[in-house]
Amino acid sequence: MTTAIFILFDIQNLNLFRHEIFSLHPPWYHPYFDSQLERTSLQWALQVTATLKIHEEQMDNFKALAKQCIATVKEKNTGTLQYDWFLDEVNRRCIVREKYASSDAVLEYMGNLGDLLGQLLATCTLEIEVFGTPSQALIDATAEMAIKVYPYFGGL
């Protein structure tokens, strides 16, 4: 009799435990789906590497403008998934790693930064590499820029 009560008690705890797990994820959830969804999203997501070579005597201006760019992106952009700046002050180089949910998110980014990007580009030269397949609207909007595009081929 004690064993039966113990089993009943364990079944109740198991159901409570299952309820806690399934309230976080649906019953069909498996971590595999997260990785597959992320990989599938690479078909329309864009990754960007921007290399900025800072002009002599412009480091302080560059850093001030970079901080404004970061603050603007944090405040206004909805489709920016990554926006990380890496600065080598000795060699006056900055690498910006960016990831956007879509080409529309990049267009939103460009619209939100507007004149600020122009001011930043007065302090440095810029090289841009895009990884993914941009929309025609984005290609048209950046036609005057020397951007190297690497379309998505495949991966895990």
ABEGO torsion letter per residue (X at the ends): XAAAAAAAAAAAAAAAAAAAAAAABBAABBAAAAAAAAAAAAAABBBBBBBBBBBBGAAAAAAAAAAAAAAAAAAABAABABBBBBBBAAAGBBBBBBBBABAAAAAAAAAAAEAAAAAAAAABBBBBBBBEBBBAAAAAAAAABBBBBBBBAEEX
